[in-house]
């Protein structure tokens, strides 16, 4: 059974064809790599930032704290159940991979103390 190229991700037409290591849509002239979909899925599963329950997090997600966290260099504490909107994923030091703004200012948190809201 011959392999049929996927529909164009830009216009949705199925009139696509392979050309080297790319697919091409003659209707809208969109080109995309053939190997992009499987490789990106595997990378997302292995390298994704995950919350305390294993759900993948993305930039802009809202999260909820799963435990009280003492803020380093301050006498303040972020309470369990606090909702934080609009997170940003970063590659911070010591596993602090979520940048967010709270009532206490901008903080870096570890995703293991968060759950997706």
N, C-alpha and C positions, 0 to 999 in steps of 0.2 A: 504494500500500500504506500503510495508516494506521500511524502511530507508536504503539507500545504503551509505556505507562509502565513504568519498571523495577520490579522487586520491592522490597519494603520492606527497607531495610538493617537494621532492628531485629528484625522477626519473620520475614522471608523470604516473606511472603504476596505473591501477585501481584495482589491485588485493590486496586490503587492507582489514583489518578486525579490529573490536574493541577488545580490551583486557583490561578489567577494565576501567580506565578512560583515556586510551591512544588508539590511532590507531597505527597499525603496518603494515609495508610493507614487506612481505616475500621476495620480489625480491631484495631489496637493504638493508634490515634490519633497515630501518629508523623508529623511533618511535616519535610521537608527541602527545601532550595532546588534548583530544577531545574538551574541552571547551576553548581552546586558541583563536580561531578565533573570536567568538562572543564577548568575554570579551575584547580582545585587540581593536576591532573596537569601542566598546562603550567607552573605556577609551580614545581612540584617538579623538573621537568627543567631549567629555567633557573636557579633560585636555590638548588638543593640544594648542600650542602657535599659535596665529592667527595674521595676519597682519591687517592693517587699513581697508581692505575691507572684512575681514573674511576668507581669504584663509589660510589654515594651513601652517606653516613654518617648515622646517626640517634643520638639520645640513648640511652645505655645500651649501645652497641656496644662490642666489644672490638677493639683495633687493635694492630698490630705496627709498630715503627719500621723504616724502610727505610734509614736511615743514622745514623751516630753524630751526636749533637747535643750541643754544648757548652751548659751551662746558664749563662745570663748572670748575672754577679754571683757566680759560684761557680767553684771549680776542678774541679767534678764534670762528668762526661759521661754522657749517656744512651746506652747502647750499641745498635747495630743489632741487631734481632731481639728487643728487649725487648717483652713483651706488656703492654698496658695495658687494664684492664677498666673498664667503666662510664664511658665518656666523656660529656661534656656539650657540646653545641654552643652557642657564644656568638658575639657580634659584638665581638671584641677588636680592639685597636689593631694596625696594621701586618700585617693578615692572619692574626693568631693567633686562629683560630676554633674551637679544641678545648680545653676545660678538662678536666683529668684529675688524678688523684692517683697519684703514683709513690713510690718509696722515698725520693726526694729532697724530697718534699712536693707541694703542689698547684702545677701548672704550666699555662701556656697554650702550646699548640703550634700549628703550621701544619699543616693537613690534607695538604699536599703531601708531607710527610715520613712519612706514615702509610699503612698498607694495612689493609683490613678483614680481621679474623682469621676 
